[in-house]
Amino acid sequence: MFAGYLRVAGCCGGCGLDFDAIRSDDAPPYFTILIAGHIVVPLLLTVEQLSAPPAWLELAIALPSTLILTLGLLPFVKGAVMGAIWASKPELAL
């Protein structure tokens, strides 16, 4: 489905489905931020309640972990959104 990290290929190599008709636009980043936020924020709140580390330590752990989680999830969420769009539009099916 992808020709790069997030760049969508023109068509499927197996079945020939045209991916240009399936536009996910801004939905994948929103869903990715929602998922990452629901993972990172409760963990930060739990750590704060249990041990109260200094702010610099929390930021040194939370910022890179949020970035890694977001960048790691984004291609999968984009693929899922494109799959949901394809499944909901019968005119896109072969």
VEXKEVEX-256379 format. One record per residue (C-alpha): x, y, z; residue in three letters. Coordinates in steps of 0.1 Angstrom, whole numbers, padded with zeros to 4 digits. Example, Ala and Ser with C-alpha at 12.3 -4.5 7.8 and 13.67 -1.06 7.14 Angstrom:
REM VEXKEVEX-256379
<pt><X>0123</X><Y>-0045</Y><Z>0078</Z><residu>ALA</residu></pt>
<pt><X>0137</X><Y>-0011</Y><Z>0071</Z><residu>SER</residu></pt>
REM end
This chain:
REM VEXKEVEX-256379
<pt><X>0000</X><Y>0000</Y><Z>0000</Z><residu>MET</residu></pt>
<pt><X>0029</X><Y>0024</Y><Z>0008</Z><residu>PHE</residu></pt>
<pt><X>0057</X><Y>0034</Y><Z>-0015</Z><residu>ALA</residu></pt>
<pt><X>0075</X><Y>0051</Y><Z>0014</Z><residu>GLY</residu></pt>
<pt><X>0070</X><Y>0059</Y><Z>0051</Z><residu>TYR</residu></pt>
<pt><X>0036</X><Y>0075</Y><Z>0044</Z><residu>LEU</residu></pt>
<pt><X>0035</X><Y>0080</Y><Z>0007</Z><residu>ARG</residu></pt>
<pt><X>0008</X><Y>0059</Y><Z>-0009</Z><residu>VAL</residu></pt>
<pt><X>0016</X><Y>0038</Y><Z>-0040</Z><residu>ALA</residu></pt>
<pt><X>-0004</X><Y>0045</Y><Z>-0071</Z><residu>GLY</residu></pt>
<pt><X>-0021</X><Y>0011</Y><Z>-0072</Z><residu>CYS</residu></pt>
<pt><X>-0019</X><Y>-0023</Y><Z>-0055</Z><residu>CYS</residu></pt>
<pt><X>0007</X><Y>-0046</Y><Z>-0069</Z><residu>GLY</residu></pt>
<pt><X>-0014</X><Y>-0077</Y><Z>-0063</Z><residu>GLY</residu></pt>
<pt><X>-0050</X><Y>-0067</Y><Z>-0074</Z><residu>CYS</residu></pt>
<pt><X>-0045</X><Y>-0034</Y><Z>-0092</Z><residu>GLY</residu></pt>
<pt><X>-0068</X><Y>-0014</Y><Z>-0069</Z><residu>LEU</residu></pt>
<pt><X>-0063</X><Y>0023</Y><Z>-0075</Z><residu>ASP</residu></pt>
<pt><X>-0052</X><Y>0039</Y><Z>-0042</Z><residu>PHE</residu></pt>
<pt><X>-0056</X><Y>0074</Y><Z>-0056</Z><residu>ASP</residu></pt>
<pt><X>-0093</X><Y>0072</Y><Z>-0051</Z><residu>ALA</residu></pt>
<pt><X>-0088</X><Y>0064</Y><Z>-0014</Z><residu>ILE</residu></pt>
<pt><X>-0078</X><Y>0097</Y><Z>0004</Z><residu>ARG</residu></pt>
<pt><X>-0073</X><Y>0095</Y><Z>0041</Z><residu>SER</residu></pt>
<pt><X>-0062</X><Y>0132</Y><Z>0044</Z><residu>ASP</residu></pt>
<pt><X>-0060</X><Y>0144</Y><Z>0080</Z><residu>ASP</residu></pt>
<pt><X>-0077</X><Y>0115</Y><Z>0098</Z><residu>ALA</residu></pt>
<pt><X>-0046</X><Y>0093</Y><Z>0105</Z><residu>PRO</residu></pt>
<pt><X>-0027</X><Y>0120</Y><Z>0124</Z><residu>PRO</residu></pt>
<pt><X>-0058</X><Y>0129</Y><Z>0146</Z><residu>TYR</residu></pt>
<pt><X>-0064</X><Y>0092</Y><Z>0154</Z><residu>PHE</residu></pt>
<pt><X>-0027</X><Y>0087</Y><Z>0161</Z><residu>THR</residu></pt>
<pt><X>-0025</X><Y>0116</Y><Z>0185</Z><residu>ILE</residu></pt>
<pt><X>-0056</X><Y>0103</Y><Z>0202</Z><residu>LEU</residu></pt>
<pt><X>-0042</X><Y>0069</Y><Z>0207</Z><residu>ILE</residu></pt>
<pt><X>-0007</X><Y>0081</Y><Z>0218</Z><residu>ALA</residu></pt>
<pt><X>-0023</X><Y>0106</Y><Z>0242</Z><residu>GLY</residu></pt>
<pt><X>-0044</X><Y>0079</Y><Z>0258</Z><residu>HIS</residu></pt>
<pt><X>-0013</X><Y>0058</Y><Z>0263</Z><residu>ILE</residu></pt>
<pt><X>0013</X><Y>0084</Y><Z>0275</Z><residu>VAL</residu></pt>
<pt><X>-0009</X><Y>0107</Y><Z>0296</Z><residu>VAL</residu></pt>
<pt><X>-0022</X><Y>0080</Y><Z>0321</Z><residu>PRO</residu></pt>
<pt><X>0014</X><Y>0066</Y><Z>0324</Z><residu>LEU</residu></pt>
<pt><X>0027</X><Y>0101</Y><Z>0332</Z><residu>LEU</residu></pt>
<pt><X>-0001</X><Y>0107</Y><Z>0357</Z><residu>LEU</residu></pt>
<pt><X>0006</X><Y>0073</Y><Z>0374</Z><residu>THR</residu></pt>
<pt><X>0044</X><Y>0080</Y><Z>0376</Z><residu>VAL</residu></pt>
<pt><X>0037</X><Y>0115</Y><Z>0390</Z><residu>GLU</residu></pt>
<pt><X>0014</X><Y>0101</Y><Z>0417</Z><residu>GLN</residu></pt>
<pt><X>0037</X><Y>0072</Y><Z>0427</Z><residu>LEU</residu></pt>
<pt><X>0072</X><Y>0088</Y><Z>0427</Z><residu>SER</residu></pt>
<pt><X>0070</X><Y>0125</Y><Z>0418</Z><residu>ALA</residu></pt>
<pt><X>0102</X><Y>0127</Y><Z>0398</Z><residu>PRO</residu></pt>
<pt><X>0117</X><Y>0161</Y><Z>0387</Z><residu>PRO</residu></pt>
<pt><X>0100</X><Y>0178</Y><Z>0357</Z><residu>ALA</residu></pt>
<pt><X>0132</X><Y>0175</Y><Z>0336</Z><residu>TRP</residu></pt>
<pt><X>0132</X><Y>0137</Y><Z>0341</Z><residu>LEU</residu></pt>
<pt><X>0095</X><Y>0134</Y><Z>0332</Z><residu>GLU</residu></pt>
<pt><X>0101</X><Y>0154</Y><Z>0300</Z><residu>LEU</residu></pt>
<pt><X>0132</X><Y>0135</Y><Z>0291</Z><residu>ALA</residu></pt>
<pt><X>0112</X><Y>0103</Y><Z>0292</Z><residu>ILE</residu></pt>
<pt><X>0078</X><Y>0115</Y><Z>0280</Z><residu>ALA</residu></pt>
<pt><X>0087</X><Y>0136</Y><Z>0249</Z><residu>LEU</residu></pt>
<pt><X>0109</X><Y>0109</Y><Z>0232</Z><residu>PRO</residu></pt>
<pt><X>0085</X><Y>0081</Y><Z>0240</Z><residu>SER</residu></pt>
<pt><X>0056</X><Y>0102</Y><Z>0227</Z><residu>THR</residu></pt>
<pt><X>0075</X><Y>0109</Y><Z>0195</Z><residu>LEU</residu></pt>
<pt><X>0085</X><Y>0073</Y><Z>0190</Z><residu>ILE</residu></pt>
<pt><X>0050</X><Y>0060</Y><Z>0197</Z><residu>LEU</residu></pt>
<pt><X>0034</X><Y>0086</Y><Z>0173</Z><residu>THR</residu></pt>
<pt><X>0058</X><Y>0079</Y><Z>0145</Z><residu>LEU</residu></pt>
<pt><X>0056</X><Y>0042</Y><Z>0150</Z><residu>GLY</residu></pt>
<pt><X>0017</X><Y>0041</Y><Z>0150</Z><residu>LEU</residu></pt>
<pt><X>0011</X><Y>0066</Y><Z>0121</Z><residu>LEU</residu></pt>
<pt><X>0017</X><Y>0042</Y><Z>0091</Z><residu>PRO</residu></pt>
<pt><X>-0005</X><Y>0015</Y><Z>0107</Z><residu>PHE</residu></pt>
<pt><X>-0033</X><Y>0040</Y><Z>0115</Z><residu>VAL</residu></pt>
<pt><X>-0031</X><Y>0054</Y><Z>0080</Z><residu>LYS</residu></pt>
<pt><X>-0034</X><Y>0019</Y><Z>0065</Z><residu>GLY</residu></pt>
<pt><X>-0064</X><Y>0012</Y><Z>0088</Z><residu>ALA</residu></pt>
<pt><X>-0081</X><Y>0044</Y><Z>0078</Z><residu>VAL</residu></pt>
<pt><X>-0076</X><Y>0037</Y><Z>0041</Z><residu>MET</residu></pt>
<pt><X>-0089</X><Y>0002</Y><Z>0046</Z><residu>GLY</residu></pt>
<pt><X>-0120</X><Y>0015</Y><Z>0064</Z><residu>ALA</residu></pt>
<pt><X>-0126</X><Y>0040</Y><Z>0036</Z><residu>ILE</residu></pt>
<pt><X>-0122</X><Y>0013</Y><Z>0010</Z><residu>TRP</residu></pt>
<pt><X>-0146</X><Y>-0010</Y><Z>0029</Z><residu>ALA</residu></pt>
<pt><X>-0172</X><Y>0017</Y><Z>0032</Z><residu>SER</residu></pt>
<pt><X>-0173</X><Y>0027</Y><Z>-0004</Z><residu>LYS</residu></pt>
<pt><X>-0186</X><Y>-0001</Y><Z>-0027</Z><residu>PRO</residu></pt>
<pt><X>-0177</X><Y>0018</Y><Z>-0058</Z><residu>GLU</residu></pt>
<pt><X>-0140</X><Y>0015</Y><Z>-0050</Z><residu>LEU</residu></pt>
<pt><X>-0142</X><Y>-0023</Y><Z>-0049</Z><residu>ALA</residu></pt>
<pt><X>-0130</X><Y>-0042</Y><Z>-0080</Z><residu>LEU</residu></pt>
REM end
